[in-house]
Amino acid sequence: MAAAPRARRINIPLRRTAVICGAMLFALLAKVTYIQVFQADRLNENPRNHRIMMARFDGPRGEIVLGDGTLIAASLRNDDGRFRYRRTYPQGPLYAAVTGYVSLYGQTGVEEAEDAALSGDDPPVKVRSLVNGIEGGATLELTLDSRAQRAAYEALRATGRPGAAVAIDPATGAILAMASFPTYDPNVYTTFDGTRLDRADRRLRGDPADPLLNRALQQNYPPGSTFKVVTSAAALSSGKYTPTVKVGAPPELRLPGTDTYLRNSGGATCGDGNPPLAYAFKVSCNTPFAKIGIDLGQDTLREQAEAFGFNDGDLTVPMPVARSVYPRGMDRAQTAMSAIGQFDDRVTPLMIAMMSAAIANDGVLMRPYLVAEIRLADGTVVSDTEPSRYRRTLDESEANRLTTMMVTVTRPGGTGEAATLPGIDVAAKTGTAESTASGRDHAVFTGFAPAADPRVAVGVLVEGGGAGGQVAAPVGRAVMRALLGDAG
């Protein structure tokens, strides 16, 4: 009988040990489940995950092509190492801002934004590939026009300064050109030699010209006088102003509550000091638009700016786009400066093009996009992009009146004469944006053509380029000419 109590005493620590072991096993299983379910994406994206890295090059990625058949990214068979395929970019620097690259340690640009489709991991692509017996990822057809892309790149390079140019089809939102300068050759990232890759990456990231930056999407700038498109839209929509209404345009304007005076470019008089709004727009006077900004107030200007897409931080094309900013909490002096595209106004070159695209499309801004179609290697279409409305910026009648004002900018005496095309009416607005960061004025241009039947809207920014009408307008003209053919 004495053995039973003793056995019970022995079983107590055994039970405790069993409970502890059970708890540890449960914790282990819970941890494994958490890692596999909730941390899978993060682990897959970890550049030190060699299994994922090897899988990335184990099969062919889909090609990236243009509508005319131009090949801008492809996978080549690699027979000299453990990786079966290597990425190549036949057009190199010309499309680098769009394609980005795929390397041993990651990807950028469209390669990153559409990785699921290109790699074949996207469920619709994977299912249809299995059904059709196709190896590899899907082909991406982009909306870019090869003529416009080359024209944008060459014109930017000719300025000798950093900058970006974007062209959009106003009726659909399709992006026809997206160039950033300076650029780089994405093929330097396709090597499987780690030492060589690190050396190239350090060189490019250490370059003060920042060639890896896609200035068209990832950087925003003061818009300068191109923002007068927004201010004019707000003025026309308010019912207080028409293109022919007289606006006060003194040679200098004291900003409310300050001892600071705003002057027109070069201190010039704007017409007779009381010109029509259309004339003030044509020659880009500052003082009348600052007065309009004070009259309308920051809330009205902000509402109009946001109708163009300002302050939207969620826009993707499919790469994410830096937010274009119209500020809050301004006093009247700051509001006056914001009305002429200064103070804390900021735009991406994409937004500069979108401003003109909205006016060109009768006040309806279409959502910009780069990917026209995703299809399998056998031509089976997985998805195609349907154009969609992004914003209603202003009424059609007001858009038409603003178009008429913008056409005068490229007529004799206007600030945008350098953007003229023979036999074609070009609607435009130039800008010279003060940059406190660089100490040099940026050259800015927005425009579209033909004015009566728009086929292309353009946005250009040249860092430190000075006068927009002299430096940025010719870049815009080159892009529009490339798209409009012999008529331009």
Order of alpha helices (4+ residues) and beta strands (2+ residues): alpha-alpha-alpha-beta-beta-beta-alpha-beta-beta-alpha-alpha-alpha-beta-alpha-beta-beta-alpha-alpha-beta-beta-alpha-alpha-alpha-alpha-alpha-beta-beta-beta-beta-alpha-beta-beta-beta-alpha
